[in-house]
Amino acid sequence: MERLEREYARLCAAAGAAPQEAVLRSLRELPGPRGRLDLAGHSLSLQTRCPGPAVPGAAPCEEGALRGRAPADLLKLLFQGNNLRTEGAEALGKLLRQNKSIRSLTLEWNSLGLWEEGFSFFCQGLRANNCLQQLDLRNNQINHQGAGELAMALTQNASLQELDLRWNNIGLLGGRALLNCLHSNKTLKRLELAGNNVPGDILKAVEQALDHNQDREAILSEAQNQVNILSKEVLSLKDEKNKQFMDFVDTVDKQKEEKARSERTSAARVSQLQEALDEQYSIMNSLKTKLQMTEAALALSEQKVHNLGELLNAMKQEQNSVAECHFKQLQQQKQESADREGKLLHDLSAADEKNLLLRNQVDELERKCKVQQDQLFQVKQDLTSTTAELKLRAVQAEERLEMEKRRFKQSLEDVESLRVKEVDRMTQHMEASEHSMQNRIQRLEAIRISLEEELSQVKAAALSERGQAEEELMKVRSQARLEEQQRLEHLKEKLRLMTESRDEAQNCCLKQKEMVAEAQAKAKQLSLYADGLRRRLDELQQDLDSKEEEKVAELNKVKVELQEQIGHLEAERAAQDGLREKIAALERQLKALSSNHREVLLDKEGEISLLLEKLRMKEAEISRMREEEAQRASFLQNAIMVYVQGSALGAHSSRR
């Protein structure tokens, strides 16, 4: 750094001042660690300021010093506690306008905010600078006006990433100005405002804006990486396309040569084919006769197809008649089952009448027992239990009868569904067979057309193709015979399936008849069971007369036991009243707790809604930034593709 020392000595001599040893020592140590020039704490006079990027004093020194010619490794300047004034601030502003290498500038403890004109000039230099990334302005007595100047500079500065403004006097207005500038500044990622009397809400808004800038920087770096990758891929694709283009040109040349050879050989071949065509005219007459024979064979096959269609219609009519017979039989079976069901209902009504008579008899017995109130109390209980048992058994018998009815109805429905399915299946089979016959006719028509085309092609074929045409004709005839045989076998198989389905329907009808017979047998068993119940009732009446005397003594004992139980029940009732009061108190406490819990939940839901709204705004901003970056990347990719295509076309034209 001898050049810097000589320049500094020349400028100091021109200003009439002696160079300072501290400045010379700092210049000799350049480049320092990490390319930094440290002049912190040096007592610099007004005439002897450091040169170039470290000339905060007199303007003449700065004008003739480095002024944008700082060494490339000078990245950081430290001016801590140098008591810079208006001239120093102006010199720093000029330095920031012209210098392109300084990345970090520390101006702590210099009271730059006291000199409004010089600080304004410094902010103008910061506005024009595009390389400075870190700026330290701690303890510089910057007020809200200086903060406004700094905010105006930050709106146009696109390189500063960290700004330290701690322990100044920015206040509310300065904080708002810095917050407003962050809406247009997208590069600042760190802003320290502690000790500036800035309200907390503004500090939070500043933090949010800085977080937004950090996210944007991350997205931009990712997009830049993708652009670099795409550019590399485009270069590789360009090289590959050039290689492919050269290979394509070589292949085109080879194809041209091969085409010339093939044209010469084809001309010779055409002359040979013309001679062969003359020979084929004699063969055509014989082929025409064979064609007439094939047409006659096709007419015979069409006649056979017509006969098979008539046979198919006859089969359809026969199937319809069989289906109608099945339907009539099922209707008769339904009528018979309805008659049997009516008989069963009639038997059931008779059983109900008998049960009603039995109940009337029981009521008469109860009236007799009421006359002898205390003596026949136990007898009433036995009688009521007997009647309940009779009712339960009658209900069970009714339920069994109802179950049998439902099962019989279900079986009838199953038979009907099976019949419908069988009819549908038969119709589907008939439609499929008709469709297959139509397809066969179409195939035969296609074969006829193909034979005509082959006949037209045979005119240009050789003698060997004659034998092949005859063999193909024989194959077609044999195939037609085989397909007709297969169709007949298929129709026979369908007829066999129809007979099997008819046998299955008859078996189902027999099973239904057996089920009806079983239901009638069960109804007879129920009638016998009702007769047994009548006999049992007579026996119980006899037992009732014999037990009347025994029940009188037992009735007295029951009265005493009932009185004791009533006393116990009253005591339990009093205990239950106490428990009800305790339960009511607990319910009131539970209601109070639930209301408190509901209020807390409402507060939490409000906070959650606010946080969700903030998150939604943040996500919308991030999505907008991503769309902008994707649009820029697409523009860049389109431009690169246009450039690659243009370069490929230029290379091709230059090669020609």
C-alpha positions in Angstrom: 0.0 0.0 0.0 2.9 2.4 -0.7 0.8 4.2 -3.3 -1.8 5.1 -0.6 1.0 6.3 1.7 2.5 8.6 -1.0 -0.9 9.9 -2.0 -1.8 10.6 1.7 1.6 12.4 2.2 1.1 14.5 -1.0 -2.4 15.6 0.0 -1.4 16.4 3.5 1.5 18.5 2.2 -0.8 20.3 -0.2 -3.1 21.1 2.8 -0.2 22.3 4.8 -0.4 19.6 7.5 2.0 16.9 8.7 0.9 13.3 8.1 -0.2 11.4 11.3 1.7 8.3 12.3 -1.5 6.5 13.3 -2.9 6.9 9.8 0.3 5.9 8.1 0.6 2.8 10.4 -3.0 1.8 9.5 -2.2 2.2 5.7 0.9 0.1 6.0 -1.1 -2.7 7.6 -3.4 -2.9 4.5 -4.7 -5.3 3.6 -5.7 -6.1 7.2 -7.7 -9.1 8.4 -10.6 -9.7 6.1 -9.6 -6.6 4.1 -10.4 -4.0 6.8 -9.0 -0.6 7.5 -9.3 0.2 11.3 -9.0 3.9 12.3 -11.1 3.6 15.4 -10.1 5.8 18.3 -7.4 7.8 16.4 -7.3 11.5 17.1 -7.5 12.9 13.6 -7.2 16.6 13.1 -9.2 18.6 10.6 -6.4 19.0 8.1 -4.9 15.5 8.5 -7.6 13.0 7.6 -7.1 9.6 6.1 -7.1 9.4 2.3 -9.4 7.7 -0.1 -12.0 5.6 1.5 -10.9 6.7 4.9 -10.9 10.5 4.4 -13.8 11.9 6.5 -12.2 15.3 7.0 -11.3 17.9 4.4 -12.9 17.5 1.1 -9.7 18.3 -0.9 -8.0 15.2 0.6 -11.0 13.0 -0.4 -11.1 14.5 -3.9 -7.6 13.5 -4.7 -7.4 10.2 -2.8 -8.6 6.7 -3.7 -12.2 7.9 -4.7 -13.4 4.6 -6.1 -9.8 3.3 -6.6 -9.7 1.4 -3.3 -8.0 -2.0 -3.5 -10.2 -5.0 -4.2 -9.5 -6.6 -0.9 -10.5 -3.5 1.2 -14.0 -4.7 2.3 -14.4 -3.1 5.8 -13.8 0.4 7.3 -14.0 1.2 11.0 -14.5 4.8 12.3 -15.4 4.4 15.9 -15.2 7.6 18.0 -13.5 9.8 15.4 -15.7 12.8 16.1 -16.6 13.3 12.4 -18.3 16.6 11.5 -20.1 18.0 8.5 -17.0 17.9 6.3 -16.4 14.3 7.2 -20.0 13.3 6.6 -19.8 14.9 3.1 -16.6 13.1 2.3 -18.1 9.8 3.3 -21.1 10.6 1.1 -18.8 11.2 -1.9 -16.9 8.0 -1.1 -20.1 6.0 -1.0 -21.1 7.4 -4.4 -17.9 6.4 -6.2 -16.4 3.4 -4.3 -17.5 -0.1 -5.4 -15.5 -2.4 -3.1 -16.4 -1.5 0.5 -18.9 -3.9 2.1 -19.0 -2.8 5.7 -18.7 0.7 7.3 -18.7 1.3 11.1 -19.4 4.9 12.2 -20.1 4.3 15.9 -19.8 7.3 18.4 -19.3 10.1 15.8 -22.4 12.3 16.4 -23.3 12.5 12.8 -26.9 13.4 13.6 -25.9 16.8 15.0 -24.8 18.0 11.5 -28.1 17.8 9.5 -26.5 19.1 6.2 -23.6 16.7 6.3 -25.8 13.8 7.3 -28.2 14.6 4.5 -25.2 14.5 2.0 -24.1 11.2 3.6 -27.6 9.8 3.0 -27.5 10.9 -0.6 -24.3 9.0 -1.1 -25.8 5.9 0.6 -28.8 6.2 -1.8 -26.4 6.0 -4.8 -24.3 3.2 -3.4 -24.9 -0.4 -4.6 -22.2 -2.4 -2.8 -22.3 -1.5 0.9 -24.0 -4.4 2.9 -23.4 -3.4 6.6 -23.7 0.0 8.2 -23.2 0.7 11.9 -24.6 4.1 13.1 -24.9 3.5 16.8 -24.7 6.4 19.2 -24.7 9.1 16.6 -27.5 11.3 18.0 -29.7 10.8 15.0 -33.2 12.4 15.4 -36.4 11.8 13.5 -35.4 14.1 10.7 -32.1 12.2 10.2 -34.2 9.0 10.3 -36.4 10.4 7.5 -33.4 11.2 5.4 -32.0 7.7 6.0 -35.5 6.2 5.1 -35.5 8.1 1.8 -32.0 6.7 1.0 -33.1 3.2 1.9 -36.1 3.3 -0.6 -33.6 3.4 -3.5 -30.7 1.5 -2.0 -30.7 -2.1 -3.2 -27.6 -3.6 -1.5 -27.7 -2.7 2.3 -28.6 -5.8 4.3 -27.8 -4.8 7.9 -28.3 -1.4 9.6 -27.6 -0.8 13.3 -29.3 2.4 14.7 -29.2 1.6 18.4 -28.9 4.3 21.0 -30.0 7.2 18.9 -33.0 9.5 19.3 -35.2 8.4 16.4 -38.6 8.4 18.2 -42.1 7.8 16.9 -41.8 9.8 13.6 -38.5 8.3 12.7 -39.7 4.8 13.4 -42.7 5.3 11.1 -40.5 6.7 8.4 -38.2 3.6 8.6 -41.3 1.3 8.6 -42.7 3.0 5.5 -39.4 2.7 3.6 -39.4 -1.1 4.3 -42.4 -1.4 2.0 -40.3 -0.5 -1.0 -36.9 -1.8 0.3 -36.7 -5.6 -0.2 -33.0 -6.2 0.6 -32.7 -5.0 4.2 -32.8 -8.1 6.5 -31.6 -6.7 9.9 -32.5 -3.4 11.5 -31.6 -2.7 15.2 -33.7 0.1 16.8 -33.1 -0.5 20.5 -32.8 2.6 22.7 -34.6 4.9 20.3 -37.9 5.5 22.1 -39.7 3.7 19.3 -43.2 2.3 20.3 -43.5 -1.5 20.5 -46.1 -1.8 17.8 -43.8 -0.1 15.3 -40.9 -2.4 16.4 -43.2 -5.5 15.8 -44.2 -4.2 12.4 -40.5 -3.6 11.5 -39.7 -7.1 12.6 -42.5 -8.5 10.4 -41.2 -6.5 7.4 -37.7 -7.7 8.0 -38.9 -11.3 8.2 -40.7 -10.8 4.9 -37.5 -9.5 3.4 -35.5 -12.5 4.7 -38.1 -14.9 3.2 -37.9 -13.0 -0.1 -34.1 -13.2 -0.1 -34.3 -17.0 0.5 -36.8 -17.3 -2.4 -34.6 -15.2 -4.6 -31.5 -17.2 -3.8 -33.4 -20.4 -4.6 -34.7 -18.9 -7.8 -31.1 -17.8 -8.7 -29.8 -21.3 -8.1 -32.5 -22.7 -10.3 -31.6 -20.1 -13.0 -28.0 -21.1 -12.8 -28.9 -24.8 -13.1 -31.2 -24.0 -16.1 -28.4 -22.0 -17.8 -26.0 -24.9 -17.4 -28.6 -27.3 -18.7 -29.2 -24.9 -21.6 -25.5 -24.8 -22.5 -25.3 -28.6 -22.4 -28.5 -28.8 -24.5 -27.0 -26.4 -27.0 -23.8 -28.5 -27.4 -25.9 -31.6 -27.7 -28.2 -30.0 -30.3 -25.2 -28.8 -32.3 -23.9 -32.4 -32.3 -27.3 -33.7 -33.3 -27.5 -31.2 -36.1 -24.2 -32.2 -37.5 -25.2 -35.8 -37.3 -28.5 -35.0 -39.1 -26.7 -33.2 -41.9 -24.5 -36.3 -42.4 -27.5 -38.6 -42.4 -29.3 -36.4 -44.9 -26.3 -36.6 -47.3 -26.2 -40.4 -46.9 -29.9 -40.6 -47.6 -29.6 -38.5 -50.7 -26.9 -41.0 -52.0 -29.1 -44.0 -51.1 -32.1 -42.3 -52.8 -30.2 -41.9 -56.1 -29.2 -45.6 -56.0 -32.7 -46.7 -55.2 -34.1 -44.6 -58.1 -31.7 -46.3 -60.6 -32.7 -49.8 -59.2 -36.4 -48.9 -59.2 -36.2 -47.9 -62.9 -34.8 -51.3 -63.8 -37.4 -52.9 -61.6 -40.3 -51.1 -63.3 -39.2 -52.3 -66.7 -39.2 -55.8 -65.4 -42.6 -55.4 -63.8 -44.0 -54.1 -67.0 -42.9 -57.2 -68.8 -44.4 -59.3 -66.0 -47.7 -57.4 -66.2 -48.1 -58.3 -69.9 -47.7 -61.9 -68.9 -50.4 -61.5 -66.2 -53.2 -60.6 -68.7 -53.5 -64.2 -69.7 -53.8 -65.2 -66.1 -56.6 -62.7 -65.4 -59.2 -64.5 -67.5 -58.8 -67.7 -65.5 -59.0 -65.8 -62.2 -62.2 -64.2 -63.4 -63.8 -67.6 -63.8 -62.7 -68.5 -60.3 -64.1 -65.3 -59.0 -67.5 -66.3 -60.5 -67.3 -69.6 -58.7 -66.5 -67.9 -55.4 -69.5 -65.6 -55.8 -71.7 -68.6 -56.3 -70.3 -70.2 -53.1 -71.0 -66.9 -51.3 -74.6 -66.9 -52.5 -75.1 -70.4 -51.1 -73.6 -69.3 -47.8 -76.0 -66.4 -47.6 -78.9 -68.8 -48.3 -77.7 -70.9 -45.4 -77.5 -67.8 -43.2 -81.1 -66.9 -44.1 -82.2 -70.4 -43.2 -80.4 -70.2 -39.8 -82.2 -66.8 -39.2 -85.6 -68.4 -39.7 -84.6 -71.3 -37.3 -83.5 -68.7 -34.8 -86.9 -66.9 -35.0 -88.7 -70.3 -34.5 -86.5 -70.9 -31.4 -87.5 -67.4 -30.1 -91.2 -68.2 -30.5 -90.8 -71.5 -28.7 -88.9 -69.9 -25.8 -91.7 -67.2 -25.5 -94.3 -69.9 -25.3 -92.3 -71.8 -22.6 -91.9 -68.6 -20.6 -95.7 -67.9 -20.8 -96.4 -71.5 -19.6 -94.0 -70.9 -16.6 -95.7 -67.6 -15.8 -99.2 -69.3 -15.8 -97.9 -72.0 -13.5 -96.4 -69.5 -11.1 -99.7 -67.5 -11.1 -101.6 -70.7 -10.2 -99.1 -71.5 -7.4 -99.6 -67.9 -6.1 -103.4 -68.4 -6.0 -103.1 -71.7 -4.2 -100.7 -70.2 -1.6 -103.2 -67.3 -1.1 -106.0 -69.7 -0.5 -103.9 -71.6 2.0 -103.0 -68.4 3.7 -106.7 -67.5 4.1 -107.3 -70.9 5.7 -104.5 -70.3 8.1 -105.9 -66.9 9.0 -109.3 -68.4 9.6 -107.8 -71.0 11.9 -105.9 -68.3 13.7 -109.1 -66.2 14.2 -110.8 -69.3 15.7 -107.9 -69.7 18.1 -108.2 -66.0 19.0 -111.9 -66.5 19.8 -111.1 -69.4 22.0 -108.4 -67.4 23.8 -111.0 -64.6 24.3 -113.4 -67.1 25.9 -110.6 -68.3 28.2 -109.9 -64.6 29.2 -113.6 -64.1 29.9 -113.6 -67.1 32.2 -110.5 -65.7 33.9 -112.3 -62.4 34.5 -115.2 -64.2 36.1 -112.8 -66.0 38.4 -111.2 -62.6 39.3 -114.6 -61.1 40.2 -115.2 -64.1 42.5 -111.8 -63.6 44.1 -112.6 -59.8 44.6 -115.6 -60.8 46.7 -113.3 -62.7 49.0 -110.6 -59.9 49.1 -108.2 -60.8 51.8 -108.7 -64.6 51.7 -108.1 -65.1 48.0 -105.2 -62.5 47.4 -102.6 -65.2 46.8 -105.0 -67.1 44.7 -105.3 -64.0 42.4 -101.6 -63.9 42.0 -101.5 -67.6 40.9 -104.4 -67.0 38.5 -102.7 -63.8 37.0 -99.4 -65.7 36.6 -101.3 -68.5 34.8 -103.1 -66.1 32.5 -99.8 -64.4 31.7 -98.3 -67.7 30.8 -101.2 -68.5 28.6 -101.0 -65.1 26.9 -97.2 -65.5 26.4 -97.7 -68.9 24.8 -100.5 -67.5 22.6 -98.2 -64.7 21.5 -95.5 -67.2 20.8 -97.9 -69.2 18.7 -98.9 -66.1 16.8 -95.3 -65.1 16.3 -94.4 -68.6 15.0 -97.4 -68.4 12.6 -96.3 -64.9 11.5 -92.8 -66.2 10.9 -94.1 -69.0 8.8 -96.2 -66.5 6.8 -93.1 -64.3 6.1 -91.0 -67.2 5.1 -93.7 -68.4 2.7 -94.0 -64.9 1.2 -90.2 -64.7 0.9 -90.1 -68.1 -0.9 -92.8 -66.9 -3.3 -90.8 -63.7 -4.0 -87.6 -65.7 -4.5 -89.4 -67.9 -7.0 -90.8 -64.8 -8.8 -87.3 -63.2 -8.9 -85.8 -66.4 -10.2 -88.4 -66.5 -13.0 -87.7 -62.9 -14.0 -84.0 -63.5 -14.0 -84.4 -66.6 -16.1 -86.6 -64.8 -18.6 -84.1 -61.9 -18.8 -81.2 -64.3 -19.2 -83.0 -66.1 -22.0 -83.8 -62.8 -23.8 -80.1 -61.8 -23.4 -79.0 -65.1 -24.9 -81.3 -64.7 -27.8 -80.1 -61.1 -28.4 -76.5 -62.3 -28.2 -77.1 -65.1 -30.7 -78.9 -62.7 -33.0 -76.0 -60.2 -32.7 -73.5 -62.9 -33.4 -75.4 -63.9 -36.5 -75.3 -60.3 -37.7 -71.6 -60.1 -37.0 -71.1 -63.3 -38.9 -73.0 -61.9 -41.9 -70.8 -58.7 -41.7 -67.7 -60.8 -41.5 -68.8 -62.8 -44.6 -69.5 -59.5 -46.4 -66.0 -58.3 -45.4 -64.5 -61.5 -46.6 -66.3 -61.0 -49.9 -65.0 -57.5 -50.2 -61.5 -58.6 -49.3 -61.7 -61.3 -52.0 -62.6 -58.7 -54.5 -59.7 -56.5 -53.5 -57.4 -59.5 -53.7 -58.7 -60.2 -57.2 -57.8 -56.6 -58.2 -54.3 -57.0 -56.7 -53.8 -60.4 -58.4 -53.7 -58.5 -61.8 -50.2 -57.2 -60.8 -49.0 -60.4 -59.0 -46.8 -63.2 -60.2 -47.8 -66.8 -61.2 -46.9 -68.0 -57.7 -49.8 -65.9 -56.2 -52.3 -67.9 -58.1 -51.7 -71.0 -55.9 -51.9 -68.9 -52.8 -55.2 -67.4 -53.8 -56.7 -70.9 -54.3 -55.3 -72.1 -50.9 -56.8 -69.0 -49.2 -60.2 -69.7 -50.8 -60.2 -73.3 -49.5 -59.4 -72.0 -46.0 -62.3 -69.6 -46.1 -64.7 -72.3 -47.1 -63.5 -74.6 -44.4 -63.7 -71.8 -41.9 -67.3 -71.1 -42.9 -68.2 -74.7 -42.5 -66.6 -74.9 -39.0 -68.3 -71.7 -37.9 -71.7 -73.0 -39.0 -71.1 -76.2 -37.1 -70.1 -74.3 -34.0 -73.2 -72.1 -34.3 -75.4 -75.2 -34.4 -73.7 -76.6 -31.3 -74.1 -73.3 -29.5 -77.9 -73.3 -30.2 -78.1 -76.9 -28.9 -76.3 -75.9 -25.8 -78.7 -73.0 -25.2 -81.7 -75.4 -25.6 -80.2 -77.7 -23.0 -79.7 -74.8 -20.6 -83.4 -73.8 -21.1 -84.6 -77.3 -20.2 -82.4 -77.3 -17.1 -83.8 -74.0 -16.0 -87.3 -75.3 -16.5 -86.4 -78.4 -14.3 -85.0 -76.1 -11.6 -88.2 -74.0 -11.6 -90.3 -77.2 -11.2 -88.1 -78.3 -8.3 -88.6 -74.9 -6.6 -92.4 -75.3 -6.9 -92.2 -78.7 -5.3 -90.1 -77.3 -2.4 -92.7 -74.6 -1.9 -95.5 -77.1 -1.7 -93.5 -79.1 0.9 -93.1 -75.9 2.9 -96.9 -75.2 2.8 -97.6 -78.8 4.0 -95.1 -78.2 6.9 -97.0 -75.0 7.8 -100.3 -76.9 7.9 -98.8 -79.6 10.2 -97.5 -76.9 12.5 -101.0 -75.3 12.6 -102.5 -78.6 13.7 -99.8 -78.9 16.4 -100.8 -75.4 17.7 -104.5 -76.4 17.9 -103.6 -79.5 19.9 -101.4 -77.4 22.1 -104.4 -75.0 22.7 -106.6 -78.0 23.8 -103.9 -79.0 26.3 -104.0 -75.5 27.7 -107.7 -75.8 28.2 -107.3 -79.0 30.2 -104.6 -77.4 32.2 -106.9 -74.5 33.1 -109.5 -76.9 34.4 -106.9 -78.6 36.6 -105.8 -75.2 38.0 -109.4 -74.4 38.8 -109.7 -77.5 40.9 -106.4 -76.8 42.7 -107.7 -73.2 43.4 -110.6 -74.6 45.4 -108.3 -76.8 47.5 -105.8 -74.1 48.3 -108.3 -71.4 49.5 -108.0 -72.4 53.1 -104.2 -72.5 53.1 -103.9 -69.0 51.7 -105.8 -67.3 54.6 -102.9 -67.9 57.0 -100.3 -67.0 54.5 -102.2 -63.7 53.7 -101.9 -62.6 57.4 -98.1 -63.2 57.3 -97.8 -61.2 54.0 -99.6 -58.2 55.6 -97.1 -58.1 58.5 -94.1 -58.4 56.1 -95.6 -55.6 53.9 -95.9 -53.2 56.9 -92.2 -53.9 57.7 -91.2 -53.2 54.0 -93.2 -50.0 54.0 -91.2 -48.7 57.0 -87.9 -49.6 55.2 -89.1 -47.9 52.1 -89.9 -44.6 54.0 -86.4 -44.6 55.4 -84.9 -45.1 52.0 -87.1 -42.3 50.6 -85.7 -39.9 53.2 -82.2 -40.8 52.3 -82.9 -40.3 48.6 -84.3 -36.8 49.3 -80.9 -35.9 50.8 -79.0 -37.3 47.9 -81.2 -35.3 45.5 -80.3 -32.1 47.3 -76.6 -32.9 47.0 -77.0 -33.7 43.3 -78.7 -30.3 42.7 -75.8 -28.5 44.4 -73.3 -30.4 42.3 -75.2 -29.5 39.1 -75.1 -25.8 40.0 -71.4 -26.0 40.5 -71.0 -27.8 37.2 -73.0 -25.1 35.4 -70.8 -22.4 36.8 -67.6 -24.2 35.8 -69.0 -24.8 32.3 -69.9 -21.1 31.8 -66.3 -20.1 32.9 -64.8 -22.7 30.6 -67.0 -21.5 27.7 -65.8 -17.9 28.2 -62.2 -19.0 28.2 -62.8 -21.0 25.0 -64.4 -18.0 23.3 -61.3 -15.8 24.2 -59.0 -18.5 22.8 -61.0 -18.8 19.6 -60.7 -15.1 19.1 -57.0 -15.2 19.5 -56.8 -18.1 17.1 -58.8 -16.3 14.5 -56.5 -13.3 14.7 -53.4 -15.5 14.3 -55.0 -17.3 11.4 -55.8 -14.0 9.7 -52.1 -12.9 10.1 -51.0 -16.3 8.8 -53.3 -16.0 5.7 -51.9 -12.5 4.9 -48.3 -13.8 5.2 -49.1 -16.8 3.0 -50.7 -14.5 0.4 -47.6 -12.3 0.3 -45.3 -15.3 0.0 -47.4 -16.8 -2.8 -47.4 -13.5 -4.7 -43.6 -13.3 -4.4 -43.3 -16.9 -5.6 -45.5 -16.2 -8.6 -43.3 -13.1 -9.5 -40.1 -15.2 -9.2 -41.7 -18.0 -11.3 -42.7 -15.5 -13.9 -39.2 -14.1 -14.0 -37.7 -17.5 -14.3 -40.1 -18.4 -17.2 -39.2 -15.2 -19.0 -35.5 -16.0 -18.6 -36.0 -19.5 -19.8 -37.9 -18.3 -22.9 -35.2 -15.8 -23.6 -32.5 -18.6 -23.3 -34.5 -20.9 -25.6 -34.9 -18.1 -28.2 -31.2 -17.5 -28.0 -30.3 -21.2 -28.4 -32.6 -21.6 -31.4 -31.2 -18.5 -33.0 -27.6 -19.7 -32.4 -28.4 -23.1 -33.8 -29.9 -21.6 -37.0 -26.9 -19.2 -37.3 -24.5 -22.2 -37.0 -26.4 -24.1 -39.7 -26.3 -21.2 -42.1 -22.6 -20.6 -41.5 -21.9 -24.2 -42.1 -23.7 -24.1 -45.5 
